[in-house]
Amino acid sequence: MKTGTKIALFTALFVLVGFPIIFIVISVSTGDWKYLLYSLPGSFTAGFTGLILTLKEIRKERDSAER
């Protein structure tokens, strides 16, 4: 796996998992759960899109390496 693909995979997973955790902490500390509710759709959309595109690129790299 190339370095760029590793960075893309880490970034997609961080957006998918890390951002909601950050906003959970913010919501708990402020008591206002709108921060979490408004951040979830964007985080999941960006995270899943990045994850799908990154996994496709990893498959391409594996297929070209096997040939």
Jmol script that loads the backbone (N, CA, C; Angstrom):
load data "model"
ATOM      1  N   MET A   1       0.846  -1.165   0.000  1.00  0.00           N
ATOM      2  CA  MET A   1       0.000   0.000   0.000  1.00  0.00           C
ATOM      3  C   MET A   1       0.903   1.242   0.000  1.00  0.00           C
ATOM      4  N   LYS A   2       0.594   2.177  -0.882  1.00  0.00           N
ATOM      5  CA  LYS A   2       1.389   3.390  -0.997  1.00  0.00           C
ATOM      6  C   LYS A   2       1.114   4.324   0.176  1.00  0.00           C
ATOM      7  N   THR A   3       2.031   5.251   0.375  1.00  0.00           N
ATOM      8  CA  THR A   3       1.907   6.189   1.496  1.00  0.00           C
ATOM      9  C   THR A   3       0.651   7.044   1.370  1.00  0.00           C
ATOM     10  N   GLY A   4       0.350   7.503   0.166  1.00  0.00           N
ATOM     11  CA  GLY A   4      -0.841   8.325  -0.040  1.00  0.00           C
ATOM     12  C   GLY A   4      -2.125   7.582   0.289  1.00  0.00           C
ATOM     13  N   THR A   5      -2.146   6.301  -0.007  1.00  0.00           N
ATOM     14  CA  THR A   5      -3.331   5.499   0.291  1.00  0.00           C
ATOM     15  C   THR A   5      -3.480   5.284   1.785  1.00  0.00           C
ATOM     16  N   LYS A   6      -2.350   5.102   2.480  1.00  0.00           N
ATOM     17  CA  LYS A   6      -2.404   4.945   3.939  1.00  0.00           C
ATOM     18  C   LYS A   6      -2.925   6.211   4.603  1.00  0.00           C
ATOM     19  N   ILE A   7      -2.457   7.359   4.124  1.00  0.00           N
ATOM     20  CA  ILE A   7      -2.920   8.634   4.680  1.00  0.00           C
ATOM     21  C   ILE A   7      -4.404   8.823   4.409  1.00  0.00           C
ATOM     22  N   ALA A   8      -4.848   8.477   3.199  1.00  0.00           N
ATOM     23  CA  ALA A   8      -6.259   8.611   2.853  1.00  0.00           C
ATOM     24  C   ALA A   8      -7.127   7.691   3.713  1.00  0.00           C
ATOM     25  N   LEU A   9      -6.661   6.479   3.964  1.00  0.00           N
ATOM     26  CA  LEU A   9      -7.409   5.539   4.800  1.00  0.00           C
ATOM     27  C   LEU A   9      -7.500   6.049   6.235  1.00  0.00           C
ATOM     28  N   PHE A  10      -6.388   6.536   6.778  1.00  0.00           N
ATOM     29  CA  PHE A  10      -6.385   7.080   8.130  1.00  0.00           C
ATOM     30  C   PHE A  10      -7.321   8.282   8.232  1.00  0.00           C
ATOM     31  N   THR A  11      -7.277   9.160   7.237  1.00  0.00           N
ATOM     32  CA  THR A  11      -8.121  10.355   7.252  1.00  0.00           C
ATOM     33  C   THR A  11      -9.597   9.988   7.185  1.00  0.00           C
ATOM     34  N   ALA A  12      -9.948   9.058   6.323  1.00  0.00           N
ATOM     35  CA  ALA A  12     -11.350   8.645   6.194  1.00  0.00           C
ATOM     36  C   ALA A  12     -11.849   8.026   7.503  1.00  0.00           C
ATOM     37  N   LEU A  13     -11.039   7.196   8.119  1.00  0.00           N
ATOM     38  CA  LEU A  13     -11.446   6.581   9.384  1.00  0.00           C
ATOM     39  C   LEU A  13     -11.528   7.604  10.509  1.00  0.00           C
ATOM     40  N   PHE A  14     -10.622   8.583  10.499  1.00  0.00           N
ATOM     41  CA  PHE A  14     -10.672   9.623  11.526  1.00  0.00           C
ATOM     42  C   PHE A  14     -11.933  10.468  11.382  1.00  0.00           C
ATOM     43  N   VAL A  15     -12.288  10.813  10.149  1.00  0.00           N
ATOM     44  CA  VAL A  15     -13.506  11.598   9.933  1.00  0.00           C
ATOM     45  C   VAL A  15     -14.735  10.776  10.306  1.00  0.00           C
ATOM     46  N   LEU A  16     -14.710   9.500   9.995  1.00  0.00           N
ATOM     47  CA  LEU A  16     -15.852   8.637  10.271  1.00  0.00           C
ATOM     48  C   LEU A  16     -16.033   8.366  11.760  1.00  0.00           C
ATOM     49  N   VAL A  17     -14.953   8.202  12.502  1.00  0.00           N
ATOM     50  CA  VAL A  17     -15.035   7.835  13.914  1.00  0.00           C
ATOM     51  C   VAL A  17     -14.609   8.985  14.835  1.00  0.00           C
ATOM     52  N   GLY A  18     -13.540   9.664  14.476  1.00  0.00           N
ATOM     53  CA  GLY A  18     -12.969  10.680  15.352  1.00  0.00           C
ATOM     54  C   GLY A  18     -13.824  11.910  15.525  1.00  0.00           C
ATOM     55  N   PHE A  19     -14.374  12.420  14.433  1.00  0.00           N
ATOM     56  CA  PHE A  19     -15.201  13.625  14.534  1.00  0.00           C
ATOM     57  C   PHE A  19     -16.420  13.422  15.423  1.00  0.00           C
ATOM     58  N   PRO A  20     -17.173  12.318  15.267  1.00  0.00           N
ATOM     59  CA  PRO A  20     -18.294  12.130  16.192  1.00  0.00           C
ATOM     60  C   PRO A  20     -17.858  12.044  17.653  1.00  0.00           C
ATOM     61  N   ILE A  21     -16.704  11.453  17.923  1.00  0.00           N
ATOM     62  CA  ILE A  21     -16.221  11.380  19.304  1.00  0.00           C
ATOM     63  C   ILE A  21     -15.900  12.782  19.828  1.00  0.00           C
ATOM     64  N   ILE A  22     -15.267  13.594  18.986  1.00  0.00           N
ATOM     65  CA  ILE A  22     -14.976  14.970  19.392  1.00  0.00           C
ATOM     66  C   ILE A  22     -16.262  15.721  19.706  1.00  0.00           C
ATOM     67  N   PHE A  23     -17.274  15.566  18.853  1.00  0.00           N
ATOM     68  CA  PHE A  23     -18.524  16.283  19.072  1.00  0.00           C
ATOM     69  C   PHE A  23     -19.330  15.705  20.233  1.00  0.00           C
ATOM     70  N   ILE A  24     -19.135  14.428  20.551  1.00  0.00           N
ATOM     71  CA  ILE A  24     -19.758  13.876  21.762  1.00  0.00           C
ATOM     72  C   ILE A  24     -19.171  14.561  22.988  1.00  0.00           C
ATOM     73  N   VAL A  25     -17.858  14.728  23.003  1.00  0.00           N
ATOM     74  CA  VAL A  25     -17.208  15.400  24.129  1.00  0.00           C
ATOM     75  C   VAL A  25     -17.701  16.843  24.245  1.00  0.00           C
ATOM     76  N   ILE A  26     -17.798  17.533  23.125  1.00  0.00           N
ATOM     77  CA  ILE A  26     -18.300  18.910  23.142  1.00  0.00           C
ATOM     78  C   ILE A  26     -19.737  18.948  23.638  1.00  0.00           C
ATOM     79  N   SER A  27     -20.560  18.030  23.170  1.00  0.00           N
ATOM     80  CA  SER A  27     -21.965  18.007  23.581  1.00  0.00           C
ATOM     81  C   SER A  27     -22.126  17.702  25.060  1.00  0.00           C
ATOM     82  N   VAL A  28     -21.329  16.788  25.574  1.00  0.00           N
ATOM     83  CA  VAL A  28     -21.399  16.458  26.998  1.00  0.00           C
ATOM     84  C   VAL A  28     -20.942  17.646  27.844  1.00  0.00           C
ATOM     85  N   SER A  29     -19.881  18.310  27.413  1.00  0.00           N
ATOM     86  CA  SER A  29     -19.350  19.415  28.215  1.00  0.00           C
ATOM     87  C   SER A  29     -20.259  20.638  28.187  1.00  0.00           C
ATOM     88  N   THR A  30     -20.964  20.878  27.062  1.00  0.00           N
ATOM     89  CA  THR A  30     -21.842  22.042  26.980  1.00  0.00           C
ATOM     90  C   THR A  30     -23.279  21.724  27.371  1.00  0.00           C
ATOM     91  N   GLY A  31     -23.659  20.460  27.264  1.00  0.00           N
ATOM     92  CA  GLY A  31     -25.039  20.073  27.538  1.00  0.00           C
ATOM     93  C   GLY A  31     -25.971  20.330  26.364  1.00  0.00           C
ATOM     94  N   ASP A  32     -25.431  20.789  25.249  1.00  0.00           N
ATOM     95  CA  ASP A  32     -26.226  21.069  24.055  1.00  0.00           C
ATOM     96  C   ASP A  32     -25.951  19.977  23.019  1.00  0.00           C
ATOM     97  N   TRP A  33     -26.913  19.077  22.815  1.00  0.00           N
ATOM     98  CA  TRP A  33     -26.719  17.924  21.949  1.00  0.00           C
ATOM     99  C   TRP A  33     -26.887  18.241  20.474  1.00  0.00           C
ATOM    100  N   LYS A  34     -27.220  19.492  20.152  1.00  0.00           N
ATOM    101  CA  LYS A  34     -27.341  19.868  18.745  1.00  0.00           C
ATOM    102  C   LYS A  34     -25.998  19.801  18.033  1.00  0.00           C
ATOM    103  N   TYR A  35     -24.900  20.040  18.766  1.00  0.00           N
ATOM    104  CA  TYR A  35     -23.577  19.926  18.151  1.00  0.00           C
ATOM    105  C   TYR A  35     -23.371  18.525  17.568  1.00  0.00           C
ATOM    106  N   LEU A  36     -23.719  17.518  18.328  1.00  0.00           N
ATOM    107  CA  LEU A  36     -23.563  16.140  17.866  1.00  0.00           C
ATOM    108  C   LEU A  36     -24.532  15.831  16.729  1.00  0.00           C
ATOM    109  N   LEU A  37     -25.774  16.219  16.892  1.00  0.00           N
ATOM    110  CA  LEU A  37     -26.780  15.896  15.881  1.00  0.00           C
ATOM    111  C   LEU A  37     -26.484  16.547  14.534  1.00  0.00           C
ATOM    112  N   TYR A  38     -25.967  17.772  14.556  1.00  0.00           N
ATOM    113  CA  TYR A  38     -25.668  18.452  13.301  1.00  0.00           C
ATOM    114  C   TYR A  38     -24.369  17.978  12.671  1.00  0.00           C
ATOM    115  N   SER A  39     -23.478  17.402  13.455  1.00  0.00           N
ATOM    116  CA  SER A  39     -22.196  16.956  12.900  1.00  0.00           C
ATOM    117  C   SER A  39     -22.270  15.543  12.325  1.00  0.00           C
ATOM    118  N   LEU A  40     -23.202  14.728  12.789  1.00  0.00           N
ATOM    119  CA  LEU A  40     -23.248  13.330  12.349  1.00  0.00           C
ATOM    120  C   LEU A  40     -23.461  13.145  10.846  1.00  0.00           C
ATOM    121  N   PRO A  41     -24.455  13.799  10.220  1.00  0.00           N
ATOM    122  CA  PRO A  41     -24.642  13.545   8.783  1.00  0.00           C
ATOM    123  C   PRO A  41     -23.417  13.909   7.941  1.00  0.00           C
ATOM    124  N   GLY A  42     -22.800  15.044   8.237  1.00  0.00           N
ATOM    125  CA  GLY A  42     -21.617  15.445   7.470  1.00  0.00           C
ATOM    126  C   GLY A  42     -20.436  14.524   7.692  1.00  0.00           C
ATOM    127  N   SER A  43     -20.243  14.120   8.938  1.00  0.00           N
ATOM    128  CA  SER A  43     -19.123  13.221   9.250  1.00  0.00           C
ATOM    129  C   SER A  43     -19.293  11.874   8.573  1.00  0.00           C
ATOM    130  N   PHE A  44     -20.484  11.318   8.655  1.00  0.00           N
ATOM    131  CA  PHE A  44     -20.703  10.011   8.040  1.00  0.00           C
ATOM    132  C   PHE A  44     -20.650  10.081   6.515  1.00  0.00           C
ATOM    133  N   THR A  45     -21.192  11.131   5.944  1.00  0.00           N
ATOM    134  CA  THR A  45     -21.148  11.268   4.480  1.00  0.00           C
ATOM    135  C   THR A  45     -19.707  11.388   3.993  1.00  0.00           C
ATOM    136  N   ALA A  46     -18.946  12.281   4.600  1.00  0.00           N
ATOM    137  CA  ALA A  46     -17.556  12.466   4.181  1.00  0.00           C
ATOM    138  C   ALA A  46     -16.721  11.225   4.492  1.00  0.00           C
ATOM    139  N   GLY A  47     -16.934  10.619   5.654  1.00  0.00           N
ATOM    140  CA  GLY A  47     -16.160   9.443   6.035  1.00  0.00           C
ATOM    141  C   GLY A  47     -16.416   8.251   5.143  1.00  0.00           C
ATOM    142  N   PHE A  48     -17.670   7.960   4.867  1.00  0.00           N
ATOM    143  CA  PHE A  48     -17.985   6.809   4.013  1.00  0.00           C
ATOM    144  C   PHE A  48     -17.547   7.028   2.576  1.00  0.00           C
ATOM    145  N   THR A  49     -17.704   8.247   2.072  1.00  0.00           N
ATOM    146  CA  THR A  49     -17.256   8.533   0.717  1.00  0.00           C
ATOM    147  C   THR A  49     -15.748   8.348   0.604  1.00  0.00           C
ATOM    148  N   GLY A  50     -15.017   8.912   1.545  1.00  0.00           N
ATOM    149  CA  GLY A  50     -13.566   8.746   1.532  1.00  0.00           C
ATOM    150  C   GLY A  50     -13.141   7.309   1.703  1.00  0.00           C
ATOM    151  N   LEU A  51     -13.838   6.576   2.566  1.00  0.00           N
ATOM    152  CA  LEU A  51     -13.499   5.174   2.799  1.00  0.00           C
ATOM    153  C   LEU A  51     -13.755   4.332   1.556  1.00  0.00           C
ATOM    154  N   ILE A  52     -14.858   4.539   0.888  1.00  0.00           N
ATOM    155  CA  ILE A  52     -15.178   3.770  -0.318  1.00  0.00           C
ATOM    156  C   ILE A  52     -14.157   4.048  -1.417  1.00  0.00           C
ATOM    157  N   LEU A  53     -13.834   5.325  -1.628  1.00  0.00           N
ATOM    158  CA  LEU A  53     -12.863   5.665  -2.671  1.00  0.00           C
ATOM    159  C   LEU A  53     -11.471   5.132  -2.333  1.00  0.00           C
ATOM    160  N   THR A  54     -11.099   5.183  -1.077  1.00  0.00           N
ATOM    161  CA  THR A  54      -9.794   4.665  -0.663  1.00  0.00           C
ATOM    162  C   THR A  54      -9.721   3.153  -0.830  1.00  0.00           C
ATOM    163  N   LEU A  55     -10.780   2.448  -0.454  1.00  0.00           N
ATOM    164  CA  LEU A  55     -10.775   0.991  -0.620  1.00  0.00           C
ATOM    165  C   LEU A  55     -10.712   0.596  -2.090  1.00  0.00           C
ATOM    166  N   LYS A  56     -11.362   1.355  -2.969  1.00  0.00           N
ATOM    167  CA  LYS A  56     -11.260   1.085  -4.408  1.00  0.00           C
ATOM    168  C   LYS A  56      -9.822   1.261  -4.887  1.00  0.00           C
ATOM    169  N   GLU A  57      -9.165   2.300  -4.408  1.00  0.00           N
ATOM    170  CA  GLU A  57      -7.779   2.545  -4.799  1.00  0.00           C
ATOM    171  C   GLU A  57      -6.855   1.444  -4.276  1.00  0.00           C
ATOM    172  N   ILE A  58      -7.099   0.966  -3.080  1.00  0.00           N
ATOM    173  CA  ILE A  58      -6.295  -0.130  -2.522  1.00  0.00           C
ATOM    174  C   ILE A  58      -6.476  -1.388  -3.364  1.00  0.00           C
ATOM    175  N   ARG A  59      -7.707  -1.656  -3.776  1.00  0.00           N
ATOM    176  CA  ARG A  59      -7.952  -2.832  -4.634  1.00  0.00           C
ATOM    177  C   ARG A  59      -7.237  -2.696  -5.964  1.00  0.00           C
ATOM    178  N   LYS A  60      -7.238  -1.481  -6.551  1.00  0.00           N
ATOM    179  CA  LYS A  60      -6.526  -1.260  -7.800  1.00  0.00           C
ATOM    180  C   LYS A  60      -5.027  -1.528  -7.644  1.00  0.00           C
ATOM    181  N   GLU A  61      -4.466  -1.040  -6.529  1.00  0.00           N
ATOM    182  CA  GLU A  61      -3.046  -1.246  -6.272  1.00  0.00           C
ATOM    183  C   GLU A  61      -2.735  -2.733  -6.113  1.00  0.00           C
ATOM    184  N   ARG A  62      -3.585  -3.463  -5.422  1.00  0.00           N
ATOM    185  CA  ARG A  62      -3.366  -4.900  -5.233  1.00  0.00           C
ATOM    186  C   ARG A  62      -3.467  -5.642  -6.561  1.00  0.00           C
ATOM    187  N   ASP A  63      -4.447  -5.283  -7.379  1.00  0.00           N
ATOM    188  CA  ASP A  63      -4.616  -5.945  -8.671  1.00  0.00           C
ATOM    189  C   ASP A  63      -3.435  -5.686  -9.598  1.00  0.00           C
ATOM    190  N   SER A  64      -2.946  -4.458  -9.589  1.00  0.00           N
ATOM    191  CA  SER A  64      -1.804  -4.149 -10.462  1.00  0.00           C
ATOM    192  C   SER A  64      -0.516  -4.799  -9.938  1.00  0.00           C
ATOM    193  N   ALA A  65      -0.401  -4.978  -8.645  1.00  0.00           N
ATOM    194  CA  ALA A  65       0.789  -5.618  -8.070  1.00  0.00           C
ATOM    195  C   ALA A  65       0.807  -7.112  -8.357  1.00  0.00           C
ATOM    196  N   GLU A  66      -0.366  -7.725  -8.462  1.00  0.00           N
ATOM    197  CA  GLU A  66      -0.452  -9.164  -8.719  1.00  0.00           C
ATOM    198  C   GLU A  66      -0.132  -9.512 -10.160  1.00  0.00           C
ATOM    199  N   ARG A  67      -0.247  -8.563 -11.057  1.00  0.00           N
ATOM    200  CA  ARG A  67      -0.014  -8.845 -12.486  1.00  0.00           C
ATOM    201  C   ARG A  67       1.406  -8.876 -12.835  1.00  0.00           C
TER     202      ARG A  67
END
end "model"
wireframe off; spacefill off
backbone 0.3
color backbone group
